[in-house]
Amino acid sequence: MAVDWFDITRRLKAISQAGRFFAKNEYELNRHEEIEQICAEILAAHTGAEPERIVYQLQEDSGYPTPKVDCRGACFRDNKILLVREIADGGWTLPGGWCDTGLTASENCVREIREESGYEARVIRPLAIYDRDRQGHSPSYLFSIYKLFFLCEITGGQARPSNETSEVAFFGEDEIPPLSEGRTLPWQVQRFFEQYRDPTLPVDFD
């Protein structure tokens, strides 16, 4: 069986990060920093990236390791769903992104829809709470991510791309363009159409 070096590195990184958070003295801190350096060397050997750059990326997520949160809104109009085209990879996605502290999950969702599409919206109900690693998204990250999806209603505004998005459009269920699969997967969009049509369907999770 092939060794999953990425998974091994991610687990070591979580142990190191927690250890640094709880370190009681300089010796313990140095040992966990050494584990972090080993993680960077493993990733460098399997990706070709510079270890120094990887260490920098590893240290972007500090403190006790907990999942990051990504929230996205499923907005429908005339039985079509709102998608935005990401400048980063050219794929389409439900508008959304990282949650900011100080805002609730629904407030973050509304903010992201406004910033990425130009539309004003309100959240109606949650559709799904997913652990990103278990859904088939690519590429993988060295930290855990929870993805929150909400059914939303457009209340105003107009289509307007942003510094992250190049196009804004609505698509029918059989018209979905190539997606930015690090953000939104085809089967997820299909599921949200089903939940939109049938409000009695439960919230998906895990």
Contacts in CASP RR format, 6 or more apart in sequence:
PFRMAT RR
TARGET T0000
AUTHOR 0000-0000-0000
METHOD contacts of the structure
MODEL  1
MAVDWFDITRRLKAISQAGRFFAKNEYELNRHEEIEQICAEILAAHTGAE
PERIVYQLQEDSGYPTPKVDCRGACFRDNKILLVREIADGGWTLPGGWCD
TGLTASENCVREIREESGYEARVIRPLAIYDRDRQGHSPSYLFSIYKLFF
LCEITGGQARPSNETSEVAFFGEDEIPPLSEGRTLPWQVQRFFEQYRDPT
LPVDFD
5 42 0 8 1.000
5 43 0 8 1.000
5 46 0 8 1.000
6 43 0 8 1.000
6 46 0 8 1.000
6 140 0 8 1.000
8 42 0 8 1.000
9 39 0 8 1.000
9 42 0 8 1.000
9 43 0 8 1.000
9 142 0 8 1.000
10 140 0 8 1.000
10 142 0 8 1.000
10 143 0 8 1.000
12 35 0 8 1.000
12 38 0 8 1.000
12 39 0 8 1.000
12 42 0 8 1.000
13 36 0 8 1.000
13 39 0 8 1.000
13 58 0 8 1.000
13 65 0 8 1.000
13 142 0 8 1.000
13 143 0 8 1.000
14 65 0 8 1.000
14 143 0 8 1.000
15 32 0 8 1.000
15 35 0 8 1.000
16 32 0 8 1.000
16 33 0 8 1.000
16 35 0 8 1.000
16 36 0 8 1.000
16 39 0 8 1.000
17 32 0 8 1.000
17 36 0 8 1.000
17 61 0 8 1.000
17 62 0 8 1.000
17 63 0 8 1.000
17 64 0 8 1.000
17 65 0 8 1.000
18 64 0 8 1.000
18 65 0 8 1.000
19 28 0 8 1.000
19 32 0 8 1.000
20 29 0 8 1.000
20 32 0 8 1.000
20 33 0 8 1.000
20 36 0 8 1.000
20 62 0 8 1.000
20 63 0 8 1.000
21 63 0 8 1.000
21 64 0 8 1.000
21 65 0 8 1.000
22 64 0 8 1.000
23 29 0 8 1.000
23 32 0 8 1.000
36 55 0 8 1.000
36 58 0 8 1.000
36 59 0 8 1.000
37 51 0 8 1.000
37 55 0 8 1.000
39 54 0 8 1.000
39 58 0 8 1.000
40 51 0 8 1.000
40 52 0 8 1.000
40 54 0 8 1.000
40 55 0 8 1.000
40 58 0 8 1.000
41 51 0 8 1.000
43 49 0 8 1.000
43 51 0 8 1.000
43 54 0 8 1.000
44 50 0 8 1.000
44 51 0 8 1.000
44 54 0 8 1.000
47 54 0 8 1.000
57 142 0 8 1.000
58 142 0 8 1.000
61 68 0 8 1.000
61 142 0 8 1.000
61 143 0 8 1.000
65 143 0 8 1.000
65 144 0 8 1.000
66 144 0 8 1.000
67 131 0 8 1.000
67 143 0 8 1.000
67 144 0 8 1.000
67 145 0 8 1.000
67 146 0 8 1.000
68 98 0 8 1.000
68 143 0 8 1.000
68 144 0 8 1.000
68 145 0 8 1.000
68 146 0 8 1.000
69 98 0 8 1.000
69 99 0 8 1.000
69 105 0 8 1.000
69 145 0 8 1.000
69 146 0 8 1.000
69 147 0 8 1.000
69 148 0 8 1.000
70 96 0 8 1.000
70 97 0 8 1.000
70 98 0 8 1.000
70 99 0 8 1.000
70 132 0 8 1.000
70 145 0 8 1.000
70 146 0 8 1.000
70 147 0 8 1.000
70 148 0 8 1.000
70 183 0 8 1.000
71 96 0 8 1.000
71 97 0 8 1.000
71 99 0 8 1.000
71 105 0 8 1.000
71 108 0 8 1.000
71 109 0 8 1.000
71 112 0 8 1.000
71 147 0 8 1.000
71 148 0 8 1.000
71 149 0 8 1.000
71 150 0 8 1.000
72 93 0 8 1.000
72 94 0 8 1.000
72 95 0 8 1.000
72 96 0 8 1.000
72 97 0 8 1.000
72 109 0 8 1.000
72 112 0 8 1.000
72 147 0 8 1.000
72 148 0 8 1.000
72 149 0 8 1.000
72 150 0 8 1.000
72 183 0 8 1.000
72 184 0 8 1.000
73 94 0 8 1.000
73 95 0 8 1.000
73 96 0 8 1.000
73 109 0 8 1.000
73 112 0 8 1.000
73 113 0 8 1.000
73 121 0 8 1.000
73 123 0 8 1.000
73 149 0 8 1.000
73 150 0 8 1.000
73 151 0 8 1.000
73 152 0 8 1.000
74 81 0 8 1.000
74 82 0 8 1.000
74 94 0 8 1.000
74 127 0 8 1.000
74 149 0 8 1.000
74 150 0 8 1.000
74 151 0 8 1.000
74 152 0 8 1.000
74 189 0 8 1.000
74 192 0 8 1.000
74 196 0 8 1.000
75 81 0 8 1.000
75 82 0 8 1.000
75 95 0 8 1.000
75 113 0 8 1.000
75 117 0 8 1.000
75 119 0 8 1.000
75 121 0 8 1.000
75 152 0 8 1.000
75 153 0 8 1.000
75 154 0 8 1.000
76 82 0 8 1.000
76 151 0 8 1.000
76 196 0 8 1.000
77 154 0 8 1.000
77 170 0 8 1.000
78 170 0 8 1.000
79 172 0 8 1.000
79 173 0 8 1.000
80 170 0 8 1.000
80 171 0 8 1.000
80 172 0 8 1.000
80 175 0 8 1.000
81 94 0 8 1.000
81 170 0 8 1.000
81 171 0 8 1.000
81 172 0 8 1.000
81 173 0 8 1.000
81 176 0 8 1.000
81 189 0 8 1.000
81 192 0 8 1.000
81 193 0 8 1.000
81 196 0 8 1.000
82 94 0 8 1.000
82 95 0 8 1.000
82 113 0 8 1.000
82 117 0 8 1.000
82 119 0 8 1.000
82 154 0 8 1.000
82 168 0 8 1.000
82 169 0 8 1.000
82 170 0 8 1.000
83 92 0 8 1.000
83 93 0 8 1.000
83 94 0 8 1.000
83 95 0 8 1.000
83 168 0 8 1.000
83 169 0 8 1.000
83 170 0 8 1.000
83 171 0 8 1.000
83 176 0 8 1.000
83 177 0 8 1.000
84 92 0 8 1.000
84 93 0 8 1.000
84 94 0 8 1.000
84 95 0 8 1.000
84 116 0 8 1.000
84 117 0 8 1.000
84 161 0 8 1.000
84 165 0 8 1.000
84 167 0 8 1.000
84 168 0 8 1.000
85 91 0 8 1.000
85 92 0 8 1.000
85 93 0 8 1.000
85 161 0 8 1.000
85 165 0 8 1.000
85 166 0 8 1.000
85 167 0 8 1.000
85 168 0 8 1.000
85 169 0 8 1.000
86 92 0 8 1.000
86 93 0 8 1.000
86 164 0 8 1.000
86 165 0 8 1.000
86 166 0 8 1.000
86 180 0 8 1.000
86 183 0 8 1.000
87 163 0 8 1.000
87 164 0 8 1.000
87 165 0 8 1.000
87 166 0 8 1.000
88 164 0 8 1.000
88 180 0 8 1.000
89 180 0 8 1.000
90 166 0 8 1.000
90 180 0 8 1.000
91 177 0 8 1.000
91 178 0 8 1.000
91 179 0 8 1.000
91 180 0 8 1.000
92 167 0 8 1.000
92 171 0 8 1.000
92 176 0 8 1.000
92 177 0 8 1.000
92 178 0 8 1.000
92 179 0 8 1.000
92 180 0 8 1.000
92 184 0 8 1.000
93 179 0 8 1.000
93 180 0 8 1.000
93 183 0 8 1.000
93 184 0 8 1.000
94 149 0 8 1.000
94 183 0 8 1.000
94 184 0 8 1.000
94 189 0 8 1.000
94 192 0 8 1.000
95 112 0 8 1.000
95 113 0 8 1.000
95 115 0 8 1.000
95 116 0 8 1.000
95 117 0 8 1.000
95 165 0 8 1.000
96 109 0 8 1.000
96 112 0 8 1.000
96 113 0 8 1.000
96 116 0 8 1.000
96 183 0 8 1.000
97 108 0 8 1.000
97 112 0 8 1.000
97 183 0 8 1.000
99 105 0 8 1.000
99 108 0 8 1.000
99 148 0 8 1.000
100 108 0 8 1.000
100 111 0 8 1.000
103 111 0 8 1.000
105 148 0 8 1.000
105 150 0 8 1.000
106 123 0 8 1.000
106 150 0 8 1.000
109 121 0 8 1.000
109 123 0 8 1.000
109 148 0 8 1.000
109 150 0 8 1.000
109 152 0 8 1.000
110 120 0 8 1.000
110 121 0 8 1.000
110 122 0 8 1.000
110 123 0 8 1.000
110 152 0 8 1.000
113 119 0 8 1.000
113 120 0 8 1.000
113 121 0 8 1.000
113 152 0 8 1.000
114 120 0 8 1.000
114 121 0 8 1.000
115 162 0 8 1.000
115 164 0 8 1.000
116 162 0 8 1.000
116 164 0 8 1.000
116 165 0 8 1.000
116 168 0 8 1.000
117 159 0 8 1.000
117 160 0 8 1.000
117 162 0 8 1.000
117 165 0 8 1.000
117 168 0 8 1.000
118 157 0 8 1.000
118 158 0 8 1.000
118 159 0 8 1.000
118 160 0 8 1.000
118 162 0 8 1.000
118 168 0 8 1.000
119 154 0 8 1.000
119 156 0 8 1.000
119 157 0 8 1.000
119 158 0 8 1.000
119 159 0 8 1.000
119 168 0 8 1.000
120 154 0 8 1.000
120 155 0 8 1.000
120 156 0 8 1.000
120 157 0 8 1.000
121 152 0 8 1.000
121 153 0 8 1.000
121 154 0 8 1.000
121 155 0 8 1.000
121 156 0 8 1.000
122 152 0 8 1.000
122 153 0 8 1.000
122 155 0 8 1.000
123 150 0 8 1.000
123 151 0 8 1.000
123 152 0 8 1.000
124 150 0 8 1.000
124 151 0 8 1.000
124 152 0 8 1.000
124 153 0 8 1.000
125 150 0 8 1.000
125 151 0 8 1.000
125 199 0 8 1.000
125 203 0 8 1.000
126 148 0 8 1.000
126 149 0 8 1.000
126 150 0 8 1.000
126 151 0 8 1.000
126 203 0 8 1.000
127 149 0 8 1.000
127 150 0 8 1.000
127 151 0 8 1.000
127 191 0 8 1.000
127 192 0 8 1.000
127 195 0 8 1.000
127 203 0 8 1.000
127 204 0 8 1.000
128 147 0 8 1.000
128 148 0 8 1.000
128 149 0 8 1.000
128 188 0 8 1.000
128 191 0 8 1.000
128 192 0 8 1.000
128 203 0 8 1.000
128 204 0 8 1.000
128 205 0 8 1.000
129 146 0 8 1.000
129 147 0 8 1.000
129 148 0 8 1.000
129 149 0 8 1.000
129 203 0 8 1.000
129 204 0 8 1.000
129 205 0 8 1.000
129 206 0 8 1.000
130 146 0 8 1.000
130 147 0 8 1.000
130 149 0 8 1.000
130 188 0 8 1.000
130 204 0 8 1.000
130 205 0 8 1.000
130 206 0 8 1.000
131 144 0 8 1.000
131 145 0 8 1.000
131 146 0 8 1.000
131 147 0 8 1.000
131 206 0 8 1.000
132 141 0 8 1.000
132 144 0 8 1.000
132 145 0 8 1.000
132 146 0 8 1.000
132 147 0 8 1.000
133 140 0 8 1.000
133 144 0 8 1.000
133 145 0 8 1.000
134 206 0 8 1.000
135 147 0 8 1.000
135 185 0 8 1.000
135 188 0 8 1.000
136 181 0 8 1.000
136 185 0 8 1.000
137 181 0 8 1.000
137 182 0 8 1.000
137 183 0 8 1.000
137 185 0 8 1.000
138 181 0 8 1.000
138 182 0 8 1.000
139 182 0 8 1.000
149 188 0 8 1.000
149 192 0 8 1.000
151 192 0 8 1.000
151 195 0 8 1.000
151 196 0 8 1.000
159 168 0 8 1.000
159 169 0 8 1.000
160 168 0 8 1.000
161 167 0 8 1.000
161 168 0 8 1.000
171 177 0 8 1.000
173 190 0 8 1.000
173 193 0 8 1.000
176 186 0 8 1.000
176 189 0 8 1.000
179 185 0 8 1.000
179 186 0 8 1.000
179 189 0 8 1.000
191 204 0 8 1.000
194 201 0 8 1.000
195 201 0 8 1.000
END
